[in-house]
Amino acid sequence: MKILAPVRDPEEVPWLCEAGADEFYCGLTPAFWAERYGGDWVHRRDPRAAGLRDEAALAEVVRRAGDRPVFVTLNAPHYPEEAVAPLVGFGRHLLEHVGVAGLIVAEIELLLALVEEGLGPRVHVSSLATCTNPGAAAFYRDLGVARVVLPRHLTLDEIGEIAAAGVDLEVFVLNDGCVFEEGLCATTHRLGPFCLADGPGTEGVGPGALEAYEFWKWTLNNCGCRTNRGYPLGPCGLCALPRFRAIGIGSLKVVGREASLPRKRASVELAALAVRLADAGAGPTEIREAVVARRGGRSLCDGAHLCYYPQVWAPAGAEAAAC
């Protein structure tokens, strides 16, 4: 299992390599984009906070990464129809002339256009494409893509069923949860993370349920802080690594292109620790104890409050839920 690390500046690459990153992903807005399409984002994250500054910076990321592959996001959920052809040309340029290993794509028209241009084997299907069942995975497999990134909210059993389709899979393992299923969400964060705010419709909901919901949203937002040891307190799927290893998952995604280097580095270090233990045959409990010893935050782990995959701790035959 490879650790996929986020990057937004070439200076971050050596530190993340040292921490244990095996591959990188980043975002870059084409030079032609603003003049033609204004403030629309070319990828899912705000380019001012999460994107590389220019193509030269991307080339430097590729150079510093060495034999570790670098993938570029073109994963906005939709584009103007006339933008698809220029984006295909931009993607081909990055692959053939900048040294990028692949493109992370969500929008189906762009995906199909890249496949028609013979670039399918260099495409990763973004989690925003919302591949939630084996049939969808088989569809992407038959298009010839290299990898499918699974959405956050799938259970371990669902992931196992999708893996049977025989396509390389990537899963989320650290940081930054989302209240909604991201690929089915038509909002952006341009006006702030209003998905964390309460709206109408809570009439008749008991105070205990509302309090639990507020706590859940707090954990999705990384508990609003780091531990006193500098590690993030966001959603975590590291205890599921033994199951992922058995399923055959290829890549483990650390979220947070817009995060600071210290948070990225600490996250990759935690993931690398868990991978080493899983490769050595450790089970979920041993991995949890090692992560808590390094990171802190035991009470949040003991209650499965941070779990991306709380099914790890469910009794046999039962589904687990955390809030």
SULQUIGI-V931909 format. One record per residue. N is the residue number from 0. RES is the residue in one small letter. PSI is psi in whole degrees, 0 to 359 (999 if undefined). NEAR is the number of other C-alpha atoms within 8 Angstrom. Layout:
BEGIN
N & RES & PSI & NEAR
N & RES & PSI & NEAR
END
This chain:
BEGIN
0 & m & 128 & 8
1 & k & 147 & 9
2 & i & 119 & 15
3 & l & 117 & 13
4 & a & 144 & 15
5 & p & 149 & 12
6 & v & 143 & 11
7 & r & 2 & 12
8 & d & 138 & 10
9 & p & 331 & 11
10 & e & 339 & 6
11 & e & 336 & 10
12 & v & 309 & 12
13 & p & 322 & 9
14 & w & 319 & 9
15 & l & 327 & 13
16 & c & 315 & 10
17 & e & 325 & 7
18 & a & 339 & 11
19 & g & 10 & 10
20 & a & 138 & 14
21 & d & 339 & 11
22 & e & 164 & 13
23 & f & 153 & 13
24 & y & 150 & 12
25 & c & 170 & 15
26 & g & 146 & 13
27 & l & 128 & 13
28 & t & 129 & 12
29 & p & 149 & 6
30 & a & 330 & 6
31 & f & 351 & 6
32 & w & 308 & 10
33 & a & 319 & 9
34 & e & 325 & 6
35 & r & 323 & 6
36 & y & 10 & 7
37 & g & 224 & 7
38 & g & 3 & 5
39 & d & 140 & 6
40 & w & 140 & 10
41 & v & 344 & 10
42 & h & 176 & 12
43 & r & 333 & 9
44 & r & 155 & 8
45 & d & 118 & 10
46 & p & 336 & 12
47 & r & 331 & 5
48 & a & 335 & 7
49 & a & 357 & 13
50 & g & 157 & 15
51 & l & 154 & 14
52 & r & 327 & 7
53 & d & 178 & 9
54 & e & 327 & 8
55 & a & 322 & 6
56 & a & 320 & 11
57 & l & 315 & 12
58 & a & 324 & 10
59 & e & 324 & 9
60 & v & 314 & 12
61 & v & 317 & 13
62 & r & 313 & 7
63 & r & 332 & 9
64 & a & 339 & 13
65 & g & 238 & 7
66 & d & 4 & 4
67 & r & 127 & 8
68 & p & 149 & 12
69 & v & 129 & 14
70 & f & 142 & 13
71 & v & 135 & 12
72 & t & 130 & 12
73 & l & 62 & 12
74 & n & 35 & 13
75 & a & 149 & 12
76 & p & 342 & 10
77 & h & 157 & 6
78 & y & 156 & 9
79 & p & 143 & 6
80 & e & 320 & 5
81 & e & 353 & 6
82 & a & 344 & 8
83 & v & 310 & 12
84 & a & 314 & 8
85 & p & 325 & 8
86 & l & 324 & 9
87 & v & 315 & 11
88 & g & 320 & 8
89 & f & 315 & 9
90 & g & 317 & 9
91 & r & 319 & 9
92 & h & 315 & 9
93 & l & 321 & 10
94 & l & 317 & 11
95 & e & 337 & 8
96 & h & 339 & 6
97 & v & 339 & 10
98 & g & 14 & 9
99 & v & 143 & 13
100 & a & 332 & 9
101 & g & 170 & 11
102 & l & 136 & 13
103 & i & 116 & 13
104 & v & 140 & 14
105 & a & 316 & 16
106 & e & 130 & 12
107 & i & 324 & 7
108 & e & 319 & 7
109 & l & 318 & 12
110 & l & 311 & 13
111 & l & 323 & 8
112 & a & 320 & 11
113 & l & 320 & 12
114 & v & 316 & 12
115 & e & 333 & 8
116 & e & 6 & 7
117 & g & 16 & 7
118 & l & 7 & 10
119 & g & 316 & 14
120 & p & 354 & 8
121 & r & 14 & 10
122 & v & 135 & 15
123 & h & 130 & 13
124 & v & 119 & 14
125 & s & 156 & 13
126 & s & 337 & 14
127 & l & 347 & 11
128 & a & 350 & 11
129 & t & 59 & 10
130 & c & 104 & 11
131 & t & 8 & 11
132 & n & 164 & 9
133 & p & 328 & 11
134 & g & 318 & 8
135 & a & 318 & 9
136 & a & 320 & 14
137 & a & 324 & 11
138 & f & 311 & 8
139 & y & 322 & 11
140 & r & 315 & 12
141 & d & 339 & 7
142 & l & 343 & 8
143 & g & 20 & 9
144 & v & 161 & 15
145 & a & 329 & 12
146 & r & 152 & 11
147 & v & 128 & 16
148 & v & 121 & 12
149 & l & 148 & 15
150 & p & 164 & 15
151 & r & 326 & 10
152 & h & 11 & 6
153 & l & 149 & 9
154 & t & 168 & 8
155 & l & 321 & 10
156 & d & 319 & 6
157 & e & 320 & 10
158 & i & 319 & 10
159 & g & 321 & 9
160 & e & 319 & 10
161 & i & 323 & 12
162 & a & 334 & 14
163 & a & 344 & 8
164 & a & 345 & 11
165 & g & 34 & 7
166 & v & 147 & 12
167 & d & 133 & 10
168 & l & 148 & 12
169 & e & 138 & 13
170 & v & 158 & 12
171 & f & 136 & 13
172 & v & 343 & 14
173 & l & 135 & 14
174 & n & 155 & 14
175 & d & 77 & 11
176 & g & 180 & 11
177 & c & 134 & 8
178 & v & 319 & 8
179 & f & 169 & 7
180 & e & 112 & 10
181 & e & 320 & 9
182 & g & 345 & 10
183 & l & 10 & 8
184 & c & 125 & 7
185 & a & 7 & 4
186 & t & 170 & 4
187 & t & 172 & 6
188 & h & 17 & 7
189 & r & 328 & 6
190 & l & 18 & 6
191 & g & 167 & 5
192 & p & 68 & 9
193 & f & 349 & 7
194 & c & 344 & 7
195 & l & 351 & 7
196 & a & 151 & 6
197 & d & 140 & 5
198 & g & 194 & 5
199 & p & 163 & 5
200 & g & 8 & 4
201 & t & 3 & 6
202 & e & 132 & 5
203 & g & 353 & 4
204 & v & 131 & 7
205 & g & 152 & 6
206 & p & 328 & 6
207 & g & 319 & 6
208 & a & 319 & 8
209 & l & 321 & 9
210 & e & 318 & 8
211 & a & 322 & 9
212 & y & 318 & 9
213 & e & 319 & 8
214 & f & 319 & 9
215 & w & 315 & 11
216 & k & 324 & 10
217 & w & 318 & 10
218 & t & 323 & 15
219 & l & 330 & 15
220 & n & 31 & 11
221 & n & 29 & 15
222 & c & 16 & 10
223 & g & 12 & 7
224 & c & 179 & 7
225 & r & 167 & 11
226 & t & 167 & 11
227 & n & 357 & 5
228 & r & 3 & 7
229 & g & 10 & 10
230 & y & 149 & 11
231 & p & 154 & 13
232 & l & 36 & 13
233 & g & 184 & 14
234 & p & 142 & 15
235 & c & 135 & 12
236 & g & 22 & 12
237 & l & 329 & 11
238 & c & 345 & 13
239 & a & 359 & 10
240 & l & 321 & 12
241 & p & 321 & 13
242 & r & 318 & 8
243 & f & 322 & 9
244 & r & 318 & 10
245 & a & 324 & 7
246 & i & 326 & 8
247 & g & 27 & 7
248 & i & 138 & 14
249 & g & 328 & 9
250 & s & 142 & 11
251 & l & 117 & 13
252 & k & 124 & 12
253 & v & 122 & 16
254 & v & 150 & 11
255 & g & 56 & 9
256 & r & 325 & 10
257 & e & 356 & 8
258 & a & 163 & 8
259 & s & 158 & 6
260 & l & 316 & 7
261 & p & 320 & 7
262 & r & 318 & 11
263 & k & 313 & 14
264 & r & 315 & 11
265 & a & 321 & 12
266 & s & 315 & 12
267 & v & 322 & 15
268 & e & 316 & 10
269 & l & 316 & 11
270 & a & 318 & 13
271 & a & 321 & 12
272 & l & 313 & 9
273 & a & 322 & 14
274 & v & 316 & 10
275 & r & 317 & 8
276 & l & 316 & 10
277 & a & 319 & 13
278 & d & 333 & 8
279 & a & 1 & 6
280 & g & 9 & 7
281 & a & 150 & 10
282 & g & 181 & 9
283 & p & 319 & 11
284 & t & 316 & 7
285 & e & 320 & 8
286 & i & 317 & 14
287 & r & 315 & 11
288 & e & 320 & 8
289 & a & 320 & 9
290 & v & 316 & 12
291 & v & 320 & 11
292 & a & 326 & 7
293 & r & 316 & 7
294 & r & 321 & 12
295 & g & 190 & 9
296 & g & 38 & 9
297 & r & 317 & 7
298 & s & 326 & 6
299 & l & 328 & 9
300 & c & 318 & 12
301 & d & 327 & 7
302 & g & 6 & 7
303 & a & 28 & 10
304 & h & 334 & 11
305 & l & 2 & 13
306 & c & 122 & 11
307 & y & 325 & 11
308 & y & 72 & 10
309 & p & 349 & 11
310 & q & 340 & 10
311 & v & 324 & 10
312 & w & 9 & 7
313 & a & 145 & 10
314 & p & 154 & 6
315 & a & 129 & 4
316 & g & 2 & 5
317 & a & 155 & 6
318 & e & 141 & 7
319 & a & 150 & 9
320 & a & 144 & 6
321 & a & 152 & 10
322 & c & 999 & 7
END
